[in-house]
């Protein structure tokens, strides 16, 4: 038998040994790579992943304004089209203002009339004040006349008493006594007349004061009427101004239901202005994800409309209660069988959009990821 025939059939050849060595090396390399991948994954989770809180229950929102008219009337012109960008204060709709202009003019005329009535009432009050002054002087003059008449009466009484003594002593004639008596009676009458005139002047003074009070009351009444007329004029001017509907904020026109010639009433929705540039994200996070979440932390936002593109933002605020609290029919867990359900809280996220970036519209679905490692700005300071 030859040497080849004597070789044991199970003895491995050099080629097979080399193949086995290569396999062992490949397995070792794969195991090393696997271990490294697991270590990298564990390191990523430990240093980064466990701090990231993500949810797909998030949407783009904007505080859009539903525009309606404050006054009733027919639409004269509609100055904007659907999906048209507008600036704040831009004219959107004009109503026919003929009636409101006439009401404004009538209110202005009523205000002028009330102002004229005030001027007349002030003149009457001034006249009443002057009359009081005049009557006060007349009263003082009448009082002085009373004092003079009283003095004259006392003098005539003394003359009468003196002549009565002289007549008893036959030192004066009876005729002279009669003259003294007549002078005394005349002085008494003059005093009574002066007192009557004084009382009349006092009554006139009281009437003048009453007239001044009446003039003052009339002035107050006309002032109140003027304020009422001024308020009516302001309301009429506001109604005339409200016939022009302007954009309260800068944005894009949407939901335009108004047309020229249409009759609108106060409170009727006409169109909406959506501030697209002020869009933000409302992300509904589970209550178990809020432990380390704080305002100011960075957020990565992925919009479904732009796959593969991430946007930056930051946490602005948190809802004061869960969505169940604000629901129309909140659940009552005190009745029936209780099943614990994780609640969700709305987190407001502001976007840091580039100037020439894609247009993000309210209603788009997004996925938000909050990095809770970054502390609040106050803590950082």
Secondary structure, 3 states (H helix, E strand, C coil): CCHHHHCCCCCCCHHHHHHHHHHHHHHHHHHHHHHHHHHHHHHHHHHCHHHEEEEEEEEEECCCEEEECCCCEEEEEECCCCCCEECCCCEEEEECCHHHHHHHHHHHHHHHHHHHHHHHHHHHHHHHHHHHHHHHHHHHHHHHHHHHHHHHHHHHHHHHHHHHHHHHCCCCCHHHHHHHHHHHHHHHHHHHHHHHHHHHHHHHHHHHHHHHHHHHHHHHHHHHHHHHHHHHHHHHHHHHHCCEEECCCCEEEECCCCCCCCEECCCCEEEEEECHHHCEEEEEEEHHHCCCCCCCCEEEEEECCCCCCEEEEEEEEECCCCCCCCCCCCCCCCCCCCCCCCCEEEEEEEECCCCCCCCCCCCCEEEEEEECCCCCHHHHC
